[in-house]
Amino acid sequence: MSLNNIAILGAGTMGHGIGQIFAQHGLAVTVYDPHPAALQAASEKVLRNLRLLQENQGGEAVNPGLTVSNLMFTSDLSAAITGADLVIEAVPENLTIKWSLYSQIAPMLKPTAIVTSNTSTFALETLAFEQPFADRFLITHFFNPAPLIPLVEIVQLDITIPGIAGQLIELLRACGKVPVLLKKDIAGFIANRLQAAVMREACYLLESGIAEAAQIDTAMKEGPGLRWAIGGPFEIADYGGLDVWEKVTGHLFPQLGASQEAPELIREKVAKGELGVKTGAGFYTYGNPAQQERQSGERDRKLLGLLQVKAGNNKA
Ligand SMILES: NC(=O)c1ccc[n+]([C@@H]2O[C@H](COP(=O)([O-])OP(=O)(O)OC[C@H]3O[C@@H](n4cnc5c(N)ncnc54)[C@H](O)[C@@H]3O)[C@@H](O)[C@H]2O)c1
């Protein structure tokens, strides 16, 4: 079965970008959100993303008209689900919200429809618990900004109908993505577990007064971050020498932060409503919405530059 009609549930940070990817590649996409303001913001963000891609990659590579004509935004859930071959859930990371939405969509799904979640942290077993479509339910974990970051982690269960993961992998590859299928279901998958380990140590260093946030960010961007764009932890360990890494891990593991809860610094900021770029302040300040938009655009331009270098098509 081809996956031609795609429904995205949730038009936020992730949903609009995931919808854009498939629409850019000629598939019919319906983005659902119960909040009309979120739909409006999503369609504006897609236009901005497309303008940026056009500036960067030229008119031939990106066809904004085609993308927009493939995208529909709706606050009618059944209009989004009916006829969808693939439903991708990208609603807030809250089990009650996700489960409630699954029970709403279950009776509306085509019998062959595949459902996936873009969850960042939940194990698939938890999300799929007692869902009537559990054998057609997988995780497709995209990264922010979804239209630019190639990685999509895929998780399936022992009960998943054979062939579905392969179908998703084929679709994602056709849309320019790099899917990685995990061998087992685990909360946080691969990349978020790696990121969380780094974040735990970054917050430990900040909370212990070892360095300021800006120094920690610089150390990452000008050091390991550069290598990580071209080599994973095991490739880097092989280059450095496993005898060295035996010492690094043996000496440092007992001295690393080992907190079992969200860092206090982050909890304090969230309690004050300082959520990062989307509220104008987090570890840094981002000014008014126009300045925030400019900064996000700048981040995306840098990412596009890096992707071009990685692809080897940058003459510089
Ligand atoms: N933000 C990231 O960097 C990121 C990266 C990867 C994965 N994720 C995961 O993707 C999912 C979505 O995250 P996000 O950052 O886009 O969240 P978000 O808060 O930006 O967007 C969520 C959207 O869902 C809508 N929504 C709320 N209830 C809904 C419902 N019942 N049905 C449909 N829509 C509903 C909201 O109106 C909002 O527009 C989460 O599971 C998150 O963990 C986020």
The ligand as an SDF file (V2000), in Angstrom:
LIG
                    3D

 44 48  0  0  0  0  0  0  0  0999 V2000
    9.8830   20.6130   20.1110 N   0  0  0  0  0  0  0  0  0  0  0  0
   10.8300   19.7250   19.8320 C   0  0  0  0  0  0  0  0  0  0  0  0
   12.0090   20.0670   19.6910 O   0  0  0  0  0  0  0  0  0  0  0  0
   10.4720   18.2710   19.6320 C   0  0  0  0  0  0  0  0  0  0  0  0
   11.3820   17.4420   18.9370 C   0  0  0  0  0  0  0  0  0  0  0  0
   11.0360   16.1080   18.6950 C   0  0  0  0  0  0  0  0  0  0  0  0
    9.8420   15.6060   19.1910 C   0  0  0  0  0  0  0  0  0  0  0  0
    8.9810   16.4400   19.8790 N   0  0  0  0  0  0  0  0  0  0  0  0
    7.7140   15.8420   20.3110 C   0  0  0  0  0  0  0  0  0  0  0  0
    6.7200   16.1900   19.3610 O   0  0  0  0  0  0  0  0  0  0  0  0
    5.4440   16.3340   20.0060 C   0  0  0  0  0  0  0  0  0  0  0  0
    4.9240   17.7390   19.7410 C   0  0  0  0  0  0  0  0  0  0  0  0
    5.8510   18.6590   20.2800 O   0  0  0  0  0  0  0  0  0  0  0  0
    5.8580   20.1910   19.8290 P   0  0  0  0  0  0  0  0  0  0  0  0
    7.1530   20.7530   20.3330 O   0  0  0  0  0  0  0  0  0  0  0  0
    5.4990   20.3280   18.3980 O   0  0  0  0  0  0  0  0  0  0  0  0
    4.6700   20.7590   20.7370 O   0  0  0  0  0  0  0  0  0  0  0  0
    3.9070   22.1630   20.5820 P   0  0  0  0  0  0  0  0  0  0  0  0
    3.4070   22.4870   21.9190 O   0  0  0  0  0  0  0  0  0  0  0  0
    4.7290   23.1400   19.8300 O   0  0  0  0  0  0  0  0  0  0  0  0
    2.6780   21.7660   19.6140 O   0  0  0  0  0  0  0  0  0  0  0  0
    1.6750   20.8970   19.9950 C   0  0  0  0  0  0  0  0  0  0  0  0
    0.4270   21.2500   19.2130 C   0  0  0  0  0  0  0  0  0  0  0  0
   -0.5750   20.3040   19.5350 O   0  0  0  0  0  0  0  0  0  0  0  0
   -1.8020   20.9820   19.6210 C   0  0  0  0  0  0  0  0  0  0  0  0
   -2.7100   20.1740   20.4030 N   0  0  0  0  0  0  0  0  0  0  0  0
   -2.9870   20.1790   21.7110 C   0  0  0  0  0  0  0  0  0  0  0  0
   -3.9120   19.2370   21.9930 N   0  0  0  0  0  0  0  0  0  0  0  0
   -4.2130   18.6350   20.8300 C   0  0  0  0  0  0  0  0  0  0  0  0
   -5.0900   17.5900   20.4520 C   0  0  0  0  0  0  0  0  0  0  0  0
   -5.8370   16.9660   21.3400 N   0  0  0  0  0  0  0  0  0  0  0  0
   -5.1370   17.2460   19.1460 N   0  0  0  0  0  0  0  0  0  0  0  0
   -4.3550   17.8460   18.2310 C   0  0  0  0  0  0  0  0  0  0  0  0
   -3.5260   18.8520   18.5280 N   0  0  0  0  0  0  0  0  0  0  0  0
   -3.4380   19.2200   19.8080 C   0  0  0  0  0  0  0  0  0  0  0  0
   -1.4680   22.3310   20.2350 C   0  0  0  0  0  0  0  0  0  0  0  0
   -2.4820   23.2910   19.9030 O   0  0  0  0  0  0  0  0  0  0  0  0
   -0.1470   22.6390   19.5630 C   0  0  0  0  0  0  0  0  0  0  0  0
   -0.3370   23.3790   18.3720 O   0  0  0  0  0  0  0  0  0  0  0  0
    5.6990   16.0310   21.4780 C   0  0  0  0  0  0  0  0  0  0  0  0
    5.4360   14.6780   21.7230 O   0  0  0  0  0  0  0  0  0  0  0  0
    7.1750   16.3410   21.6350 C   0  0  0  0  0  0  0  0  0  0  0  0
    7.7540   15.6500   22.7220 O   0  0  0  0  0  0  0  0  0  0  0  0
    9.2660   17.7490   20.0910 C   0  0  0  0  0  0  0  0  0  0  0  0
  1  2  1  0
  2  3  2  0
  2  4  1  0
  4  5  1  0
  4 44  2  0
  5  6  2  0
  6  7  1  0
  7  8  2  0
  8  9  1  0
  8 44  1  0
  9 10  1  0
  9 42  1  0
 10 11  1  0
 11 12  1  0
 11 40  1  0
 12 13  1  0
 13 14  1  0
 14 15  2  0
 14 16  1  0
 14 17  1  0
 17 18  1  0
 18 19  2  0
 18 20  1  0
 18 21  1  0
 21 22  1  0
 22 23  1  0
 23 24  1  0
 23 38  1  0
 24 25  1  0
 25 26  1  0
 25 36  1  0
 26 27  1  0
 26 35  1  0
 27 28  2  0
 28 29  1  0
 29 30  1  0
 29 35  2  0
 30 31  1  0
 30 32  2  0
 32 33  1  0
 33 34  2  0
 34 35  1  0
 36 37  1  0
 36 38  1  0
 38 39  1  0
 40 41  1  0
 40 42  1  0
 42 43  1  0
M  CHG  2   8   1  16  -1
M  END
$$$$
